[in-house]
Amino acid sequence: MRIIGLAIAMAAVIAAPSLAFAAAAPATVSKEARAKGMAEAPALVSGAGSDCQVADARLVGNAVDPKTKAKTTVYEVACTGNEGLLVMKVADQPKADLFTCEEAASAAASGNKGATQCILPANSDPKAGILAYLAKTGVTCTADKMRALGHSSTDVYFEVSCKEGAPGYILQISSPPSFSRPIKAEACIGFDPSSNIHCELTDRATQMSIVDRLVTASGKPCTIKDRGWIGIAPSGKAYYEVACQDGKGYVLEQASNGSFSRSIPCAEADAIAGGCKLTDTRKAKTDQAGLYTQLSKKAGFDCNVSGYAPFNVDLAGKEVVELACSNRPDGGIGIFPVSGGMGQVYDCAHSELKSFRCSLTKPSAAYPRLTADLKTLGKATCTVSSSRVVGLTASGTGYIEVGCADGLPGYMIEYNMATLAPKSLVLCVQAKGISGGCQLPGNNKS
């Protein structure tokens, strides 16, 4: 599995407007300022590419650059159902620059006393409009604090801490803000503390405490010894590692919305970024093989497990794993309840009827089981040398086609799907009505 790192570089960070004459914002908005704002700002907002529906506006003021003599005009606008904006128009520039009210508030909170502030009534809570974007991402986070991190020509970044604690998020929205453009929320843990985009409202220890919540959600008995961050897959799923006091460990998979997805024992997690680093996986694999040996024998399948491979399937509280055995040539597919109890094992000769194909066992290792099925049905002259799972009929009957070592046409074996016991035989020369008939070499002779 490929794991990607998260590092966002803002090539050109644009500073929020800071007009010296506007540092001390007026307590109220004058009629004249509002009239000028409503007359001039909507066109500038639209021209800058924003879909803001201007509900209120004011003229903040004008300034002239002492060197370039260029005139800059700043407006504040309130948008219907969206984040409020500051609009900065430099006279010789074709378009205005837009900044969110939260950027202005964060600038002031960080000590920039000259930062222009939003004061229109609809913008009284600068972060309210940004929270609507966070809600669109689907992550579980009751926002506590927020700070603006930076602003490029295409995107704006915010850090959001959650009342739930972990994990905290970096929120990326478009610039200018728009609900119709991509919105991303990435967990703080994915950002290196030394990078230009990182979290400060949620410390690293709190970020890692998400592991505790995921362990609880997994239902695994684990007294946590250590926690680790692995990374994020292209699918958006995040991966953590937990080491337990009893020597076991797990990779914890978290869905893109922050909820628990699944736990993977370290013994089975080699494919995820090289596997566990906090757990002795050699011992874990030996222990796991021993556990599967016990479970398979308890299910009536005599297998000293020498290797195994889990299936990534969701089967209502059960795990599905292929088993290779040191005491027999054929293996099986084990289906074991996660919470304990009796499981079941399908041998590799018949497991594909249950939609699970063996890969650790060579197909030929299963042929003696099929030869035995033929003998059960009264055909002792055919030693099976090839096989093909035909599948299920509409009525739920299973069929396997077999070829015989003597080169004579083989058979279709019908199975009872509840028990996988052989039920009846059909000669290949008579089996054309069963899914197109026999297809193995030697079986489709006239």
C-alpha positions in Angstrom: 0.0 0.0 0.0 1.4 3.4 -0.9 1.3 6.0 1.8 1.6 9.7 1.0 2.9 12.4 3.2 1.1 15.7 3.7 3.1 18.9 3.1 1.4 21.9 1.6 3.7 24.7 0.3 2.3 28.1 -0.3 4.3 29.6 -3.0 3.1 33.2 -2.5 1.6 34.1 0.8 -0.5 37.2 0.5 -0.8 39.3 3.6 -4.2 40.5 4.8 -4.8 44.2 4.3 -3.4 46.5 7.0 -4.4 50.1 6.6 -3.0 52.4 9.3 -6.0 54.6 9.3 -8.3 51.6 9.8 -6.5 50.0 12.8 -9.1 51.5 15.2 -12.4 50.4 13.6 -15.4 52.6 14.2 -18.0 51.4 16.6 -20.8 51.8 14.0 -20.9 51.9 10.2 -22.0 55.2 8.8 -24.7 55.5 6.2 -22.2 57.0 3.8 -19.7 54.1 4.2 -22.4 51.5 3.8 -23.8 53.3 0.7 -20.4 53.5 -1.0 -19.7 49.9 0.0 -23.0 48.6 -1.5 -22.5 50.6 -4.6 -18.9 49.7 -5.4 -18.0 46.4 -3.6 -20.4 43.8 -5.3 -18.8 44.3 -8.8 -15.3 44.0 -7.3 -16.2 40.8 -5.5 -17.8 39.3 -8.6 -14.8 40.4 -10.8 -12.4 38.7 -8.4 -14.2 35.4 -9.1 -16.2 35.0 -5.9 -19.7 33.6 -5.8 -20.4 35.7 -2.6 -24.0 37.1 -2.6 -23.3 40.5 -1.0 -25.8 41.1 1.7 -24.1 44.1 3.3 -21.0 46.2 2.6 -19.0 49.2 3.8 -16.2 51.3 2.6 -13.3 50.8 5.0 -11.1 53.5 3.6 -8.4 54.6 1.1 -4.6 54.9 1.3 -1.9 56.0 -1.1 1.5 54.2 -1.3 4.1 56.9 -0.7 6.5 55.3 -3.2 4.3 54.1 -6.1 1.5 56.7 -5.4 -0.9 53.8 -6.2 -4.3 54.2 -4.5 -5.6 51.3 -2.5 -9.3 51.0 -1.5 -10.6 48.5 1.1 -14.2 47.3 1.6 -15.8 44.9 3.9 -18.7 42.7 2.7 -21.0 40.2 4.3 -22.1 37.3 2.2 -25.4 35.4 2.5 -24.7 32.0 4.0 -20.9 32.4 3.5 -17.8 33.8 5.0 -17.4 37.6 5.2 -14.7 39.2 3.2 -12.3 42.1 3.0 -11.9 43.5 -0.5 -8.6 45.3 -1.3 -8.5 47.1 -4.7 -5.2 48.6 -5.9 -5.9 51.2 -8.6 -3.6 49.8 -11.2 -4.5 46.2 -10.7 -7.2 44.5 -12.9 -8.8 42.6 -10.0 -9.3 43.0 -6.3 -7.7 40.8 -3.7 -10.1 39.0 -1.3 -9.4 38.0 2.3 -11.6 36.2 4.8 -12.7 38.0 8.0 -11.1 35.1 9.9 -7.8 35.9 8.3 -8.1 39.5 9.6 -9.2 38.3 13.1 -6.3 35.8 13.3 -3.8 38.6 12.2 -5.1 40.8 15.0 -4.9 37.9 17.5 -1.3 37.2 16.6 -0.3 40.8 17.5 -0.8 42.7 14.2 -2.6 45.7 15.7 -2.8 47.4 12.3 -4.8 44.6 10.7 -8.1 45.8 9.3 -11.0 44.1 11.0 -14.5 43.1 10.0 -17.2 44.9 11.9 -20.4 44.4 9.9 -23.1 42.8 12.1 -23.2 39.6 9.9 -19.5 39.2 10.3 -19.5 39.5 14.1 -18.2 35.9 14.5 -15.5 35.7 11.8 -15.1 31.9 12.1 -18.8 31.1 11.6 -18.6 31.2 7.9 -15.5 29.0 7.8 -17.1 26.4 10.0 -19.7 25.8 7.3 -16.8 24.7 5.1 -15.5 22.3 7.8 -19.0 20.8 8.1 -18.9 20.1 4.3 -15.9 17.8 4.7 -17.9 15.4 6.9 -15.2 15.1 9.6 -16.2 14.7 13.2 -15.1 18.0 14.9 -17.0 20.4 17.2 -14.8 23.4 16.5 -13.2 25.0 19.5 -10.6 27.4 18.2 -9.4 28.5 14.8 -6.5 30.4 13.3 -5.7 31.4 9.7 -2.4 29.9 8.4 -1.9 31.5 5.0 -3.4 32.6 1.8 -2.2 31.9 -1.8 -3.7 32.9 -5.1 -5.8 29.7 -5.1 -6.3 28.5 -1.5 -6.7 29.6 2.1 -5.6 27.4 5.0 -6.9 27.3 8.6 -6.2 25.3 11.7 -9.2 24.1 13.7 -9.0 22.5 17.1 -11.9 20.3 18.2 -13.7 20.2 21.6 -13.3 16.4 21.3 -9.5 16.9 21.5 -7.9 14.8 18.9 -7.1 15.0 16.1 -7.4 18.7 15.1 -7.5 19.6 11.4 -5.9 21.7 8.7 -8.8 23.0 6.6 -8.1 24.0 3.0 -10.7 26.0 1.1 -10.5 27.9 -2.2 -9.5 31.5 -2.5 -11.9 33.2 -2.9 -14.1 30.9 -0.7 -16.6 28.8 -2.6 -18.7 25.8 -1.6 -18.5 24.6 -5.2 -14.7 24.2 -5.2 -12.7 21.5 -3.4 -12.7 21.5 0.4 -10.2 19.4 2.4 -9.8 18.7 6.1 -6.6 16.8 7.0 -5.8 15.6 10.5 -3.1 17.6 12.3 -1.0 14.5 12.9 -0.2 14.4 9.1 1.7 17.7 9.2 5.3 17.9 10.4 5.6 20.4 13.2 8.6 22.0 11.4 6.7 22.5 8.1 5.3 25.8 7.0 1.8 24.4 7.6 1.4 22.8 11.0 -0.8 22.7 14.0 -0.3 24.7 17.2 -3.8 24.7 18.7 -3.7 20.9 19.3 -0.3 19.6 20.6 1.3 16.5 19.4 0.4 14.4 22.4 -3.3 15.3 22.0 -3.1 14.6 18.3 -1.8 11.1 19.0 -4.6 10.4 21.5 -6.8 9.6 18.6 -5.1 6.2 18.8 -6.8 5.6 22.1 -10.2 6.3 20.7 -9.5 4.1 17.7 -8.4 1.2 19.9 -11.6 1.6 22.0 -13.7 1.5 18.8 -11.9 -1.6 17.6 -12.9 -3.6 20.6 -9.4 -5.1 20.8 -8.1 -5.8 24.4 -5.0 -3.6 24.4 -3.4 -1.7 27.2 -1.5 0.8 25.2 2.3 0.8 25.4 3.2 3.0 22.5 1.5 4.9 19.6 2.8 5.7 16.2 1.8 7.6 13.0 2.1 5.8 9.7 0.5 8.0 7.0 -2.3 8.6 4.7 -3.2 6.5 1.6 -4.3 8.1 -1.7 -7.9 7.0 -0.7 -7.8 9.4 2.2 -7.7 6.7 4.8 -5.2 7.4 7.7 -3.1 4.7 9.4 -1.8 4.6 13.0 0.2 1.9 14.9 -0.4 0.9 18.5 1.8 -1.4 20.5 0.1 -3.2 23.5 1.6 -4.2 26.8 1.0 -7.9 26.1 3.3 -7.8 23.1 0.6 -7.6 20.5 0.2 -4.7 18.1 -2.1 -3.4 15.5 -2.3 -1.0 12.5 -5.5 1.1 13.0 -7.2 2.3 9.8 -9.2 5.5 10.1 -11.8 6.5 7.4 -11.4 9.9 5.8 -14.2 11.3 8.0 -12.3 10.4 11.1 -14.2 7.3 12.1 -12.7 3.9 12.9 -12.5 1.6 9.9 -10.7 -1.5 10.9 -7.8 -2.9 12.9 -5.1 -5.1 11.3 -2.8 -7.3 13.5 0.9 -6.4 13.1 1.5 -9.9 12.0 -0.7 -9.2 8.9 0.2 -5.6 8.2 3.5 -5.9 6.2 1.8 -4.5 3.1 1.0 -1.2 4.9 4.1 1.0 4.6 6.4 -1.8 5.5 4.4 -2.9 8.5 4.6 -2.3 12.3 7.7 -0.7 13.8 6.7 -0.7 17.5 6.0 -4.4 17.7 8.1 -7.5 17.2 6.3 -8.8 14.2 8.3 -12.1 14.1 6.9 -13.1 17.5 3.5 -11.7 16.5 3.4 -13.8 13.4 4.4 -17.0 15.3 1.8 -16.3 17.9 -0.9 -15.6 15.3 0.0 -18.8 13.4 -0.5 -20.7 16.7 -3.8 -19.1 17.2 -5.0 -20.0 13.8 -3.9 -23.6 14.3 -6.0 -23.7 17.4 -9.0 -22.2 15.7 -8.8 -24.4 12.6 -8.5 -27.6 14.7 -11.4 -26.5 16.9 -13.4 -26.1 13.6 -12.6 -29.7 12.6 -9.9 -28.8 10.1 -6.5 -30.5 11.1 -4.0 -27.8 10.1 -0.7 -26.9 11.7 -0.6 -23.3 10.3 2.7 -22.5 8.6 1.5 -19.4 6.8 -1.6 -17.3 6.4 -3.0 -14.4 4.4 -6.0 -12.3 5.5 -8.8 -11.3 3.2 -9.8 -7.7 3.3 -13.5 -8.3 3.6 -16.2 -7.1 5.9 -18.1 -10.2 7.1 -20.2 -9.1 10.1 -17.7 -9.5 13.0 -15.7 -12.3 11.4 -12.3 -12.4 9.9 -11.5 -14.4 6.8 -8.0 -15.8 6.4 -6.3 -18.3 4.1 -4.3 -21.0 5.8 -1.3 -23.0 4.6 -0.5 -26.1 6.6 2.7 -27.9 7.4 1.0 -31.3 8.1 -1.0 -31.6 4.9 -0.5 -30.5 1.2 -3.9 -28.7 0.9 -4.8 -25.6 2.9 -8.1 -23.9 3.6 -10.1 -20.7 4.1 -10.8 -20.0 7.8 -13.8 -17.8 8.8 -13.4 -17.1 12.5 -15.5 -14.9 14.8 -13.5 -11.9 16.0 -15.0 -12.1 19.5 -14.2 -15.9 19.8 -16.4 -18.9 19.4 -16.6 -21.7 16.8 -15.4 -20.8 13.3 -15.4 -22.9 10.1 -12.8 -23.8 7.5 -13.4 -24.5 3.8 -10.7 -26.6 2.2 -9.1 -25.2 -0.9 -10.8 -27.8 -3.1 -14.3 -26.3 -2.4 -13.6 -22.8 -1.0 -14.2 -21.0 -4.3 -17.8 -22.1 -4.2 -18.0 -19.8 -1.2 -16.2 -17.0 -3.2 -12.8 -17.4 -1.6 -9.9 -18.6 -3.8 -6.7 -20.1 -2.3 -3.4 -18.7 -3.4 -1.0 -20.2 -0.8 -1.9 -23.8 -1.9 -1.2 -25.2 -5.3 -4.4 -26.2 -7.2 -3.0 -29.8 -7.5 -3.0 -30.2 -3.7 -6.8 -30.1 -3.7 -7.3 -32.8 -6.4 -7.3 -35.7 -3.9 -10.3 -34.1 -2.1 -12.2 -33.9 -5.4 -11.2 -37.5 -6.3 -12.7 -38.5 -3.0 -15.9 -36.7 -3.9 -16.2 -38.7 -7.1 -15.7 -42.0 -5.1 -18.5 -40.8 -2.7 -20.8 -40.6 -5.7 -19.7 -44.0 -7.1 -17.1 -43.0 -9.6 -13.8 -44.6 -8.5 -12.1 -44.8 -12.0 -11.3 -41.0 -12.3 -8.3 -39.6 -10.6 -8.8 -35.8 -10.8 -6.0 -34.0 -12.6 -7.7 -30.6 -13.2 -10.6 -28.6 -11.9 -12.6 -25.5 -12.5 -15.2 -23.9 -10.3 -18.2 -23.3 -12.5 -20.2 -21.4 -9.9 -23.8 -21.3 -8.6 -27.0 -21.7 -10.5 -30.0 -19.4 -10.0 -31.4 -22.0 -7.6 -28.3 -21.9 -5.5 -26.7 -25.2 -6.5 -22.9 -25.2 -6.8 -20.9 -27.0 -9.5 -17.2 -27.9 -10.0 -15.9 -29.3 -13.2 -13.2 -32.0 -13.0 -10.9 -33.6 -15.5 -9.5 -37.1 -15.2 -5.9 -38.3 -15.4 -6.8 -41.1 -17.9 -7.8 -38.4 -20.5 -11.4 -39.5 -20.7 -14.1 -36.9 -20.4 -14.7 -35.8 -16.9 -17.7 -34.6 -14.8 -19.6 -31.8 -13.4 -20.0 -32.4 -9.6 -23.1 -30.9 -8.0 -22.7 -29.7 -4.4 -25.0 -29.0 -1.5 -24.0 -25.4 -0.7 -25.0 -25.6 3.0 -22.5 -28.4 3.7 -20.4 -28.4 0.5 -21.0 -32.2 0.4 -21.1 -33.7 -3.2 -24.7 -34.3 -4.3 -24.7 -35.7 -7.8 -22.7 -36.2 -11.0 -23.2 -35.1 -14.6 -21.1 -36.5 -17.4 -19.4 -33.7 -19.4 -21.0 -35.0 -22.6 -24.4 -34.3 -20.9 -23.6 -31.0 -19.2 -24.1 -28.5 -21.9 -27.0 -27.0 -20.1 -24.9 -26.1 -17.0 -23.3 -22.7 -17.6 -22.3 -23.6 -21.2 -21.0 -27.1 -20.3 -17.5 -28.4 -19.6 -14.5 -26.4 -20.7 -11.4 -28.1 -19.4 -9.1 -29.6 -22.0 -10.2 -33.2 -22.7 -13.7 -32.6 -21.3 -15.2 -30.8 -24.2 -14.8 -33.6 -26.7 -17.8 -34.6 -28.8 
